[in-house]
Amino acid sequence: MNKVTSNAAPAEILAGDFKAALKLTAEAVNAELDRLLPSVSEPEGYVVEAMRYAALDGGKRLRPFLACAAADLFDVPRTQSLRVAAAVEMVHCYSLIHDDLPAMDDDDLRRGRPTVHRQFDEATAILAGDALLTEAFGVLADPATHADGNVRIALVQELAQASGAAGMVGGQMIDLRAADLDLDDAGLRRLQNLKTGCIIACACRSGAVVGQASSERVEALGAYGIAMGLAFQIADDVLDVEGSAAETGKATGKDEAAGKATFVSRLGLEGAKNYARSLADDAVAHLAPFGAKASLLKEAALFAVTRRN
């Protein structure tokens, strides 16, 4: 196997080595987030500290990886794809901050550390989430992301659609009301597609958009992302049942305690695992137009349903 270095080009050197590629991309994204979110010494720096606490706390960085791997299919320079990846991750981190609040899931632990509202306070956590969401659009709108203003507008539109009421926020609203809605399987799929799948699909689509790919290629990567997103969420539900806080970095067993409908509660553990694997296969099928060049994305789909955190 080729030696992995920080100067390596992931698409060429790491083909077929998903874990190394994921790690290398995570390191690059962390550095980009650190650069885009510098510390501030003025009084408002307290909220910036909370933003950095949330955004620089590690994690798998799967969504940024997907953005970069998709962009690699179209030979996008890393200076551009890392900015797109960082913007998507900022939105993801904002969503985690707000999701952990007492008004939502009321969690004390995230990625093995106190949640932002526990480390700081609730008001600061709300502001930190708001600021990360806003900053994400500033990053995409900057000419450093792409020289073509139409590409930047398209990227902003992708993220806005995926993160708003027609996407992640809408899914979170359905999730909060799920106990009263008596969702059938189709309703549960829609909830998960909105809450989790839309941002994952956005990461994939945005990599193609910054690469000025054809609409057919954008849609293919979006379909991959939706299938993978649902598989990823079902794997999360499985881990909530059979994982531990030490493995996942967050509290487990909460879905069952809350009486929350999941595909685990509908299909049982083995049925849910089988469904997740079939979704991963569906995701891979959408990558057919890209051939062997999409090997890392294929491995990412497998990772989504076999991970332990």
N, C-alpha and C positions, 0 to 999 in steps of 0.2 A: 504494500500500500504506500502511496506517496505520502511524504511527510507533510503535515498540515502546519502552515505558518500564517501569521496575521496578514501577510501580503499575498496570500494565495488567492487565486480566482476560483470561487467555490464551484461554479458550473463545470469547469474543466477538471480541476484537481480532485474534487470531492464527489464526482459522479459515482453513485452506488454506495456511498458512505454517508448515510443520512444523519447519524448521530454526530459525526464530526462536522457536517455541514450546518446542522442546527446549532451546535455549540459556537462555531465560528461566526455565524450570522448573529447569534445572540450577543456575542462580544462586540461586534461592529455596531449593532443597534444600541446597545448600552452606551457606547462611546458617543454615538450620534445624539441620543437623548440627553446625555450629560452636557454636550456642546449646545444643544438647543434650549436647555433649561438651566442657564447659569445661576448660581447663587446671587442673591441681592442683599446688600447690607442695610438698606433703608427699612423702615418699619413694616412695609408691605412684604418684606422678605420672608416673613413667617409663613405666608401662604405658599411662597415659592419653595420653602423648605418642605412643606407638606406635599407639594407637587412632586418634588424630587424623591421624597420618601416613597411615594406610591409608584413612580415611574421607574426608579432605579433599583427596585428591590429584587431584581432577578426574574424568576419565572421562566417558562419554556421559550417564550418569544415565538410561539408557533405562528401567529398571525403575521408578524414581520417577516418571518422566514418564508411564508407563502407568497407574500408580496415580492420579495426579492427573487425567489425561485421562478415565479411567473414572469417577472421582468427579464430574467436571464434567458428565457425562451426567445426573447426579441433583442438580445444583446444590448440591453439598457446599461449605461454606465452606473456603477455602484454609487457614485456621488448623488445620482438622481433617485435610484430605487431605495436607498437607505432613508432618504427624506420621506418618501411615500410610506415606507415601513414604519418609520417613527411616528408619523401622523396617525396611522391606524392604531399603533400601540398606545398612543396618548388617549385616544377615544376608548380603547379597551380598559385602560387603567382608570379613566374617569368613571366608567360604568361599574368597575369593581368597588371604587370608593363609595359611590352612591348605593350600590347593591348591599353593602355591608352595614349601612346606617340602621339605627333602631327602627326607623319608619319603614324599612324594607325587610331585609333578612336578619338584622340585628346580630351580626357576627363579631366576635372578638379577635379572630385569628384569620390571617390571610398570608399565604406563602410562608408560613412558619413564623410570622411576626405579628405583633398587635396591629389591628386594622387602623386606618388613618384616624378615624374618630376617637379611637382609644389612645393612640399615641399623641394626638393633638387635642382636638375637641370637635364636637359636631359641626359647629358653624364653620370652622376652618376646613373641615373635611368637605362640606358642601361647596365652599368657595374654591378649594383646590380642584375638585371635580369639574366645576364650571370653567375654571381657567384652563385646565388641560383640554377640555372639549374645544374651547375657543382657539387655543394655541394651535391645535391640529389643523384647523382651516387656514390659519396664518402661514403655517409651514407649506401647505399645498399651494397657496396663492402666490408664494414668493417665486420670482423668476429663477432662483437657484434650483427649484424643483424641475422646471422645464422651461426652455426659452419660448415655446409657443403658448401664448395665452389661452388658446382654445383647448389645449391639452390640460392646462391648469384648471380651467373652468370645468372640464369633464371630470377631473379628479375630485374637485370640490363637490360636484353633483353626486358622484358615486358615494362619497362618504356621508353626505347629508341624507341621501335616500336610505342608506344602510343603518344610520344611527338614530334617525328620528322616529316619529310616530308610525311611519310606514315600515319601520324596521325594528331595531333593537328596543327602543323605548316602547313601541307598541307591544312587542313581545313581553316586556317586563310588566306592562299594564295587564295583559291577559293573565300572566302568571300570578299577579297579586289577586286577581278576581277568580282564579281557576276553580276554587272550591265552590263558588256560587254558580259557575257556568256549566258544570256537568259536561265537560268536554268529551267528545267521542275521539276515536283514534285520529281521524282527520284533523280535528281541532287541536289535539295534542301535538301532532306533527307541525301544524301551522304555528303554534306557540313557540316550539323549539326552533323552527326555521327563522322566525322573526327575531327571537331573543338571542340566539347563538349563531345560526347559519348566515344571517345577513352580513355580519361583520367579517366572518371568515370568507364568504363569497366576495365581499368588497375588497379584501386584501388581494385575492386572486385576480379579480377583474381589474383592479387598479394597476397591478403589475403589467397587464396587457395594455391598459390605456396609456400609461406613461411610455410604453413601447410603440405606441401608435399602430396597434394591431388592428386587423379587420374586425368588424362587428361579429362575425362568425367565431373568431378566435376568442374574443371577449366573452361571448355567451357560453362557449365551451368551458372556459375556465370558471365562469360563474356557476354553471351547473355542477362542475366538480366541487366547488366550494360549498354549495348548498347540501349536496349529498354528504360531503365530509363533515360539515358542521353538525348535521343531525347525528351522524355516527359518533362524533366527538361528544355531543351532549349525552347520548345514551351511555357512552363509556363513563362519563362523569356520574351519571345516575347509578351505574354499577358500582363505581368506587365509593359512592355514598353509603352503599350497603355492605360491601365486603372489604373496603379499604380502611385505613387507620389515619388519624390526624397526623401521625408521624410521617406517613407516606405522602399524604395529600397536601399537608401544610395548612389545612383548615378543618373545621369541625365536620364530623361525619354523622350519619344516621338522622340528619335533620329532615329529610324528605318524608321518611316513614313516620317520624314523630309528629310532623305537621299534617299527616294524612294527604300528602301531595300526590297527585296523579303523575306517574312517570311510566315509561315503557317497561321498567322493571316491575312495577306494581301491576301492569296490564298483562305482561307476557311471562313474568317470572325471570329469574336471573339468566338461565340458559337461553330462554327465548329472546331476551333482550340482547344478549351477547351475539346470538345468531343474526338477529336483525341488524345490529351494528356492523357485523362483518359483511352482510349483503350490501349494506349502504356503502361501505368502503370499496367493494367490488364495483358498484355503480359509479362511484367517484372516479375510479381508475379508468373505467370504460370511456368516460368523457375526455380522457387525455389521448385517445387514439390518434387525433390529428397531429399530435406533436411527436409521436414515435419515441425513440430511445432518449431523446433530449429531455423528456419529462420524467426521467427515472427517479429523481429526488422527490418529485411531487407524488409519484406512485408510492414510494416508501413512506411518505408523510401520511398517506391514507391508512396504511397498515399501522403506523405508530399511533394514530388517533384512537384505534380500538384495542391496542395492546399495552398502552402506557399504564403506569401505576401512580401517576400524580398529575 
